[in-house]
Structure formats: structure tokens, C-alpha cells
Amino acid sequence: MTSDMRVTLTQFLIESRRRYPQATGDFNSLLLNVALVCKRIARKVAAGALHGVAGMPAQDQEQGRLAAVSNQLFIEGNNWGGYLAGMSSEDMDAPCQIPDVYPKGRYLLVFDPLDGSSNLDVNVSVGSIFSVLRAPEREHGISAENISAEDFLQPGTEQVAAGYAIYGPTTMLMLTVGNGVNGFTLCPQLGEFMLTHPNLRIAPDTQEFAINASNSRFWEDPIRRYVNECMAGKAGRRGKDFSMRWIASTVAEAHRILMRGGVFLSPRDTRAPEIPGHVRLLHEANPIGFLIEQAGGRASTGRQPVRMVKPVSLHQRIGLIFGSRHEVELIERYHTSSAAEELPNPLFGERSLFRSPF
């Protein structure tokens, strides 16, 4: 099917809305404006260092400027529409209020404007993550003065939509509104997101996992056990060979898993016992978890489903494990098991991979 015969994002949302005659159209407008912002960010990312600022180191100027520009594009692209009560960005300490000159709506927008930006200098795919929540009901309506951080502290089960845009060889938008995951590819000729990957599903089994192995000395026993078993290959307990991947971009990791399966681990570790992980719950883990689960996968902290976690602060961090359902469930069982049995493995053994011949 040629691109001009495919369903556009606008057509897809209109068709979806027809199933809900009582809908006002605000929800569609919000998603379309987010998509428009993502198109704008895609153009900025594609230009790379051509948008540089004189006098700054090349790496810092590209990463810092694009992250700041992306954040501003999200704010300016969504504060005027009348469908939002407020926004929260990973790059801002406090919620973003809707200016008084604009009407207020019934939704909250949570976003990470440019995830993976530390990889920009090596031209690795980056992206934008977003989540939509309902604003709490107010007795006297919603105003800019009464939107607070506490209004955003809703578990991931309360999300009404989530998605991400990935800026790679092609720009894609992955979206769920609670009835599956659909993927849209930006057509450069038409400037439209076209439906190219309907009803994505993640296979329950996989032979790929992604983890930052340099942190192995900080892992908890269940994670070490799982990785050791994967590394043991066919000769080990799992009876099959695994491949290890690591991109260091949550969007890129999630996209690979949605496309071909796998499991991603950014687990809680012992580096800072008071911090139960390193992924932001509201801005990254919840929207990614929503997408993964809607595609038949599973997203967990290792101890409980990530979308069941009740947030206690706007920028709360947690451990995040997501992907093929059977692998994530196995990791969860290892966390609840009383025996943290480990298999010997040369990569993570005390004597390391490179052993002395003497």
C-alpha cells in the first residue's frame, strides 16, 4: 500500500472517536498537537549540529540546546488549546501552569521532551515520551492557581493515553489510548503520520536482553541470577543462547522491544539504597509501561507492576524492567524467591573474563 493510501493519524483518531458519541474532541486535539510538536522536534534533531551555538563545545551545545528547545516546543505547542489543566516536564522541577489568557481543560500532559539526548553526539536515535492523565475534579473548576505537583501523582493505571516519538532513520510515533498499540511513520512527502504498524504485539518469549553490565557489582541477587543464566547460554539452566543489547536510550530500547521483542532491565541496585531505581516514574516508566502492556508485554519494578506504583513525588525514580512477558515474570519470581541461587559465569565472576594463566 502506498503512503497516500494509508490511514493518517488524524483519520485514525477521528474513526476511533466515532465509537464515543459523547466525546468533545478535546482528546483528539491534544494528541494531534503532541504529534505536531514531535514533527517539529524531529526537524531540529535531524539538523543536529547545524543548529549549534557559537562559543559552546559541540557536544554540549547540541545536547543542551536541543533538549531546551524540545521542552519549549512541548509547552508552546500545548498550552493554548484549552484541553489542558497543566503540564509536567522531566526537565522542569515544578508543574507548568497554563497561562491565564488561555482556557483550561480537563487533561494533564506529562512528558520527557528529549529522551536519550546524551547520545546525540554519536547520532543514536532519541525520542520524546508523553503521557495523558485526567485532571482532578475541582468544585469551582480548574484554574492555573490550583494545579500542583500533587495533581500529577496518579498511578500509571490512571493514564488515558501514552506514547513516544522516536527520531531515527525514520520518525515514528507509537500510541496507545487503552485499546492496543499502533505505530505511525512520518511521511516526509506529506508531512503526515501514517499508520504503518497496526496492533503491535510483543512475543512472550525472547532471546535478547538489555542491561548496563558495567553496573554488575551493584546488582541485587535476583538480577545477577537472571543475567548469569542468560549468559550461560545453551549449556545453562535456560537451555538457549541469548544476545545482549544496550543503547542507553529508553525510547530506543522500548522501540526495539515493540518491534521484535526482548527484555530491558534498569533495575534497582545498591549504589544509593535510598533511591529505588534510576528511571523517572511519571515521565518515563508509566508511559512506557502502558505501551508495553497494551502490546502484550509486561512492565515491572521487579517487585510489582510498574503502573501499580503510587507516586509520592513529581520526579520520583524507580527500577524498570519491561518487555517479553515470560522473561519479566521470571525476573519477578526471582525477586520473590527465598533462594537467590546464582550460576557461575566468567563475565561476572570475581576473577573477571580475563583470567591469569598462572
Secondary structure, 3 states (H helix, E strand, C coil): CCHHHCCEHHHHHHHHHCCCCCCCCHHHHHHHHHHHHHHHHHHHHHHHHHHCCCCCCHHHHHHHHHHHHHHHHHHHHHCCCCCEEEEEECCCCCCEECCCCCCCCCEEEEEEEEECHHHHHHCCCEEEEEEEEECCCCCCCCCHHHCCHHHHCCCHHHCCEEEEEEECCCEEEEEECCCCEEEEEEECCCCEEEEEECCCCCCCCCCEEECCHHHHHHECHHHHHHHHHHHHHHHCCCCCCCEEECCCCHHHHHHHHHHHCCEEEECCECCCCCCCCCEEHHHHHHHHHHHHHHCCCEEECCCCEHHHCCCCCCCCEECEEEECHHHHHHHHHHHHCCCCCCCCCCCCCCCCCCCCCC
